[in-house]
Amino acid sequence: MTKKPIRVLQVIGVMNRGGAETMIMNLYRHIDREKVQFDFVENAGEKAAYDEEIRQLGGRIFRCPRFRGINLADYKKWWQRFFDEHAREYRIVHGHIGSTASFYLQEAKKHGLVAVAHSHNTNGPLSVSSLLYRALSQTTRSIADYFFGCSIQAGIDRYGAEIVRNGDRFLILNNAVDTAQFAYDTAARTQSRAALNYRETDFVIGHAGRFMEQKNHAYLLDIFLEISRLAPDARLLLVGDGPLREKTRQKAETLGIVDKVTFTGVRADVAELMQAMDVLLFPSKNEGLPVTLVEAQTSGLPCVISDRIPGDSILCDDLVTVCSLEESPAFWARKVLETKNTERRDHSREVNAAGFDINETAKWLEAFYLEKAEQ
């Protein structure tokens, strides 16, 4: 009789093409699904970009109400009912939503399940929403059995230094990628640039990420304005979507550079789009360990990033330039232009050696799940 795979419940906001979601899907595609299967609880009502693929891979999708504070009682009741009905189907719950992890992981523990909390980000600038998030997620420290982080700093900011440094319950799960998919390829670059109507002489500055405050698109446009003044052949390629997309487009129009900016929206072919770029510009206000940066380095793409991004993200020293967000857009522009004559080559071996190959990471996670499921 064939043994059924263990099922692990992944709790996430909505499975669109964001950093954490892409990381989860990378793992899901490469894990041995005859041994470990994923199901998902999405905290949103709308259909998501990865939903169809999840079902094709054998996963199920449940939807709980989005937590809005005022619906706390209903939110808790939903989880109580869910685990009353489904707890016997799982051994492990892997929580990616920090703000409400104390609610759903506590309920999971009541039903005898192993609770894993996962931090995908570092603390951002202080604000009412960030302080509320920290307050809500604080109690997770006394509930979860294991704590994952994409970086040391992401772990410290979420769980505290004591848990990260003084125990064996905190584990780094690298935001690994399919390095073969992102390896630099000259023919793919030519094809991708032609599809985007870029000339060979165009200097393409790229960015991939959700249009939200954290990603700092407003400052990115200020930098590109300075670049375009110094390099008339400069073009800006913005990949992704989000609540600030239209505001970003309006600012590009106000600055008089909108004709040099391409908004692609959400794309499944990020690997091909990175081939078309000449440099990745990433002035984020805070990050955990961005998958985009791992992908870019794999493809040999020079990267100019902010000093708010953890040093763990730098896998190829020769590719990454770090700039302070306190510096002027003109300063950033000069640093970007210094990369203009970089000879592009494949860096996938270096990324593999740094521990960011998806095949090895998936094997590690599979072993972790199987071991903890037996406890």
C-alpha positions as CSV (number, residue, x, y, z in Angstrom):
1,M,0.0,0.0,0.0
2,T,1.4,3.4,-1.1
3,K,2.0,5.7,1.9
4,K,0.2,9.0,1.5
5,P,2.2,12.2,1.7
6,I,2.0,14.3,4.8
7,R,0.1,17.5,4.2
8,V,1.5,20.9,5.5
9,L,-0.8,23.8,5.8
10,Q,0.7,27.1,4.5
11,V,-1.0,30.2,5.8
12,I,-0.5,33.2,3.6
13,G,-2.2,36.5,2.6
14,V,-2.9,35.8,-1.1
15,M,-0.9,33.7,-3.5
16,N,-0.1,36.4,-6.0
17,R,3.4,36.9,-7.5
18,G,5.1,38.5,-4.5
19,G,8.4,37.7,-2.9
20,A,7.2,35.3,-0.2
21,E,4.6,33.8,-2.5
22,T,7.2,33.2,-5.2
23,M,9.6,31.6,-2.7
24,I,6.8,29.2,-1.5
25,M,6.0,28.2,-5.0
26,N,9.6,27.6,-5.9
27,L,9.8,25.2,-2.9
28,Y,6.4,23.6,-3.8
29,R,7.5,22.9,-7.4
30,H,10.7,21.2,-6.3
31,I,9.7,19.3,-3.1
32,D,8.9,15.6,-3.5
33,R,5.1,15.8,-3.5
34,E,4.8,12.1,-3.0
35,K,6.2,12.7,0.5
36,V,5.1,16.2,1.3
37,Q,2.0,18.1,0.0
38,F,1.0,21.7,0.6
39,D,-2.5,23.1,1.2
40,F,-3.1,26.8,1.6
41,V,-5.3,29.1,3.6
42,E,-5.4,32.5,1.8
43,N,-6.5,35.4,3.9
44,A,-8.4,37.0,1.0
45,G,-11.5,36.3,-1.0
46,E,-10.2,37.0,-4.5
47,K,-8.7,34.5,-6.9
48,A,-4.9,34.7,-6.9
49,A,-2.2,34.3,-9.7
50,Y,-0.8,31.0,-8.3
51,D,-4.2,29.3,-7.5
52,E,-4.5,27.3,-10.7
53,E,-0.9,26.0,-10.4
54,I,-1.4,25.1,-6.8
55,R,-4.4,22.9,-7.7
56,Q,-2.4,21.3,-10.6
57,L,0.3,20.4,-8.1
58,G,-2.2,18.7,-5.9
59,G,-2.8,21.4,-3.3
60,R,-6.1,22.6,-1.9
61,I,-7.0,26.2,-1.2
62,F,-9.1,27.5,1.6
63,R,-10.1,31.1,2.2
64,C,-10.5,32.8,5.5
65,P,-11.8,36.3,6.1
66,R,-9.2,39.1,5.9
67,F,-8.3,40.3,9.4
68,R,-9.4,43.9,9.8
69,G,-9.2,44.2,13.6
70,I,-12.9,44.8,14.2
71,N,-13.7,41.3,13.0
72,L,-11.3,39.6,15.6
73,A,-14.1,37.4,17.1
74,D,-15.2,36.2,13.7
75,Y,-11.6,35.7,12.6
76,K,-10.9,33.5,15.6
77,K,-14.1,31.5,15.1
78,W,-13.2,30.8,11.5
79,W,-9.9,29.2,12.6
80,Q,-11.6,27.3,15.4
81,R,-14.1,25.8,12.9
82,F,-11.4,25.1,10.4
83,F,-9.2,23.1,12.7
84,D,-12.2,21.4,14.3
85,E,-12.9,20.1,10.8
86,H,-9.4,19.7,9.2
87,A,-6.8,19.3,12.0
88,R,-6.6,15.5,11.6
89,E,-5.4,16.1,8.0
90,Y,-2.2,17.9,9.0
91,R,0.8,17.6,11.3
92,I,2.4,21.0,10.6
93,V,1.1,24.5,10.1
94,H,3.5,26.9,8.5
95,G,2.5,30.5,9.1
96,H,3.6,33.3,6.8
97,I,1.3,36.0,8.1
98,G,3.0,37.6,11.1
99,S,0.2,39.9,12.3
100,T,-2.3,37.2,13.0
101,A,0.1,34.2,13.6
102,S,-0.6,34.2,17.3
103,F,-4.3,33.5,16.6
104,Y,-4.1,30.7,14.0
105,L,-0.9,29.1,15.4
106,Q,-2.4,29.0,18.9
107,E,-5.5,27.3,17.6
108,A,-3.2,24.8,15.7
109,K,-1.3,24.0,18.9
110,K,-4.6,23.4,20.7
111,H,-5.3,20.7,18.1
112,G,-1.9,19.1,18.6
113,L,-0.1,20.4,15.5
114,V,3.4,21.6,15.0
115,A,3.5,25.4,14.6
116,V,6.1,27.2,12.4
117,A,6.3,31.0,12.2
118,H,8.1,32.5,9.3
119,S,9.5,36.0,9.1
120,H,10.0,37.3,5.5
121,N,10.9,40.9,6.3
122,T,12.8,43.3,8.6
123,N,11.2,46.1,10.5
124,G,10.3,49.1,8.3
125,P,10.1,52.8,9.4
126,L,8.0,53.5,12.5
127,S,4.4,54.2,11.7
128,V,1.0,53.4,13.3
129,S,0.6,50.3,11.1
130,S,4.1,49.0,11.8
131,L,3.7,49.4,15.5
132,L,0.4,47.6,15.4
133,Y,2.0,44.8,13.4
134,R,4.7,44.4,16.0
135,A,2.3,44.4,18.8
136,L,0.1,41.8,17.2
137,S,3.0,39.5,16.3
138,Q,4.7,39.8,19.6
139,T,2.9,36.9,21.3
140,T,3.9,34.5,18.5
141,R,7.2,34.2,20.3
142,S,5.6,32.2,23.1
143,I,3.4,30.1,20.8
144,A,5.4,28.8,17.8
145,D,7.5,25.6,18.1
146,Y,9.9,26.7,15.4
147,F,10.9,30.1,13.9
148,F,12.0,30.5,10.3
149,G,13.6,33.7,8.9
150,C,14.8,34.6,5.4
151,S,17.8,36.3,7.2
152,I,19.2,36.8,10.6
153,Q,17.9,40.4,10.9
154,A,14.4,39.3,9.8
155,G,14.5,36.8,12.6
156,I,15.7,39.3,15.2
157,D,13.1,41.9,14.2
158,R,10.3,39.5,14.5
159,Y,11.2,37.1,17.3
160,G,13.9,38.9,19.3
161,A,17.6,38.3,19.6
162,E,17.3,35.7,22.4
163,I,15.3,33.3,20.2
164,V,17.5,33.8,17.2
165,R,20.9,33.5,19.0
166,N,20.2,31.3,22.0
167,G,18.5,28.1,20.8
168,D,17.9,25.6,18.1
169,R,14.4,26.6,17.3
170,F,15.3,29.4,14.9
171,L,16.3,28.3,11.4
172,I,17.3,30.2,8.2
173,L,15.3,29.2,5.2
174,N,17.0,30.7,2.2
175,N,14.9,32.4,-0.4
176,A,16.3,30.1,-3.0
177,V,15.6,30.2,-6.7
178,D,15.8,27.9,-9.8
179,T,19.3,29.0,-10.8
180,A,19.2,27.3,-14.1
181,Q,16.1,29.3,-15.1
182,F,17.8,32.6,-14.3
183,A,21.3,31.9,-15.7
184,Y,22.4,34.6,-18.1
185,D,21.9,33.7,-21.8
186,T,22.9,36.1,-24.6
187,A,20.3,34.8,-27.0
188,A,17.5,35.1,-24.4
189,R,18.6,38.7,-23.8
190,T,18.4,39.6,-27.5
191,Q,15.0,38.1,-27.8
192,S,13.6,39.7,-24.6
193,R,14.9,43.2,-25.5
194,A,13.3,42.9,-29.0
195,A,10.0,41.9,-27.5
196,L,10.1,45.0,-25.3
197,N,11.1,47.2,-28.2
198,Y,14.4,48.1,-26.8
199,R,17.3,49.0,-29.0
200,E,20.7,47.3,-28.3
201,T,22.1,50.7,-27.4
202,D,19.4,51.4,-24.8
203,F,20.5,51.3,-21.2
204,V,17.8,49.5,-19.3
205,I,17.4,50.0,-15.6
206,G,15.0,47.4,-14.1
207,H,13.0,46.9,-11.0
208,A,10.7,44.0,-10.0
209,G,8.5,44.3,-7.0
210,R,5.1,45.2,-5.7
211,F,4.1,48.9,-5.9
212,M,4.0,49.7,-2.2
213,E,5.7,52.1,0.2
214,Q,8.4,49.6,1.1
215,K,9.8,49.4,-2.4
216,N,10.3,53.2,-2.6
217,H,9.2,53.7,-6.2
218,A,8.9,57.5,-5.7
219,Y,12.6,57.7,-4.9
220,L,13.4,55.3,-7.7
221,L,11.8,57.7,-10.2
222,D,13.8,60.6,-8.8
223,I,17.0,58.6,-9.4
224,F,15.9,57.7,-12.9
225,L,15.2,61.3,-13.7
226,E,18.8,62.1,-12.9
227,I,20.0,59.1,-14.9
228,S,18.0,60.2,-17.9
229,R,19.6,63.6,-17.8
230,L,23.0,62.1,-18.0
231,A,22.2,59.2,-20.4
232,P,19.5,60.0,-23.0
233,D,19.5,56.3,-24.0
234,A,18.3,55.2,-20.5
235,R,15.0,53.3,-20.1
236,L,13.2,52.2,-17.0
237,L,11.5,48.8,-16.8
238,L,9.1,48.4,-13.9
239,V,7.7,44.9,-13.3
240,G,4.8,44.2,-10.9
241,D,1.6,45.7,-9.6
242,G,0.2,47.1,-6.4
243,P,-1.7,49.9,-4.8
244,L,0.8,52.6,-5.7
245,R,1.2,51.7,-9.4
246,E,-1.1,54.5,-10.7
247,K,0.5,57.0,-8.3
248,T,3.9,56.0,-9.6
249,R,2.8,56.4,-13.2
250,Q,1.4,59.9,-12.5
251,K,4.7,60.9,-10.9
252,A,6.6,59.7,-14.0
253,E,4.2,61.8,-16.1
254,T,4.8,64.9,-13.9
255,L,8.5,64.4,-14.1
256,G,8.3,64.2,-17.9
257,I,9.9,60.8,-18.1
258,V,6.8,58.6,-18.6
259,D,7.7,57.9,-22.2
260,K,10.9,56.3,-21.0
261,V,9.2,54.0,-18.5
262,T,7.6,50.7,-19.2
263,F,5.1,49.3,-16.7
264,T,4.7,45.6,-17.4
265,G,2.3,44.7,-14.7
266,V,2.5,41.2,-13.1
267,R,4.5,38.9,-15.3
268,A,5.3,35.2,-15.1
269,D,8.4,35.6,-17.3
270,V,10.6,37.6,-14.8
271,A,13.6,35.5,-15.7
272,E,13.3,36.7,-19.4
273,L,12.7,40.3,-18.3
274,M,15.9,40.2,-16.2
275,Q,17.8,39.1,-19.3
276,A,16.7,42.4,-21.0
277,M,17.9,44.6,-18.1
278,D,21.4,46.2,-17.8
279,V,21.2,46.9,-14.0
280,L,18.7,46.3,-11.2
281,L,17.9,49.4,-9.1
282,F,16.5,48.5,-5.7
283,P,16.2,51.4,-3.2
284,S,13.9,49.6,-0.8
285,K,13.2,51.1,2.7
286,N,13.3,47.7,4.3
287,E,13.6,44.0,3.1
288,G,14.0,40.6,4.6
289,L,16.0,39.0,1.9
290,P,14.5,39.8,-1.5
291,V,14.0,36.9,-3.9
292,T,14.4,39.5,-6.8
293,L,17.9,40.3,-5.7
294,V,18.9,36.6,-5.6
295,E,17.4,36.2,-9.1
296,A,19.2,39.2,-10.4
297,Q,22.6,38.1,-9.1
298,T,22.1,34.6,-10.6
299,S,21.6,36.2,-14.0
300,G,24.8,38.3,-13.6
301,L,22.9,41.5,-13.4
302,P,24.6,44.5,-11.7
303,C,22.6,45.6,-8.7
304,V,22.5,49.0,-7.0
305,I,20.6,48.6,-3.7
306,S,19.8,50.5,-0.5
307,D,21.6,50.2,2.8
308,R,18.4,49.0,4.3
309,I,18.7,45.6,2.7
310,P,20.5,43.0,4.9
311,G,24.0,42.1,3.9
312,D,22.9,38.4,3.7
313,S,21.4,39.4,0.4
314,I,24.8,40.0,-1.2
315,L,25.9,36.7,-2.8
316,C,28.2,38.1,-5.5
317,D,30.3,41.0,-4.2
318,D,31.3,42.0,-7.7
319,L,27.7,42.7,-8.7
320,V,26.3,44.7,-5.8
321,T,26.7,48.3,-5.0
322,V,25.2,49.6,-1.7
323,C,24.0,53.2,-1.4
324,S,22.5,55.0,1.6
325,L,19.0,56.3,1.3
326,E,20.3,59.5,2.8
327,E,22.3,60.2,-0.4
328,S,20.8,62.3,-3.2
329,P,19.2,60.9,-6.3
330,A,22.1,62.4,-8.3
331,F,24.6,60.3,-6.2
332,W,22.5,57.1,-6.9
333,A,22.4,58.0,-10.6
334,R,26.2,58.2,-10.8
335,K,26.5,54.8,-9.1
336,V,24.0,53.2,-11.5
337,L,25.8,54.7,-14.5
338,E,29.1,53.3,-13.3
339,T,27.7,49.8,-14.0
340,K,27.0,50.7,-17.6
341,N,29.9,48.8,-19.1
342,T,29.8,45.8,-16.9
343,E,30.5,42.6,-18.8
344,R,27.5,40.3,-18.2
345,R,28.1,36.7,-17.3
346,D,26.4,33.8,-15.6
347,H,26.7,33.8,-11.8
348,S,24.5,30.8,-11.1
349,R,27.4,28.7,-9.7
350,E,28.2,31.3,-7.1
351,V,24.6,31.5,-6.0
352,N,24.4,27.7,-5.8
353,A,27.6,27.7,-3.6
354,A,26.1,30.3,-1.3
355,G,23.2,27.9,-0.5
356,F,20.5,29.5,-2.7
357,D,19.8,26.6,-5.1
358,I,16.2,25.6,-4.9
359,N,16.8,21.9,-5.3
360,E,19.0,21.7,-2.2
361,T,16.7,24.0,-0.2
362,A,13.6,22.0,-1.1
363,K,15.4,18.8,0.1
364,W,16.2,20.5,3.4
365,L,12.7,21.7,4.0
366,E,11.2,18.3,3.0
367,A,13.5,16.6,5.6
368,F,12.5,19.1,8.2
369,Y,8.8,18.5,7.6
370,L,9.1,14.8,7.6
371,E,11.1,14.8,10.9
372,K,8.8,17.1,12.7
373,A,5.7,15.3,11.5
374,E,6.9,12.2,13.4
375,Q,7.3,14.0,16.7
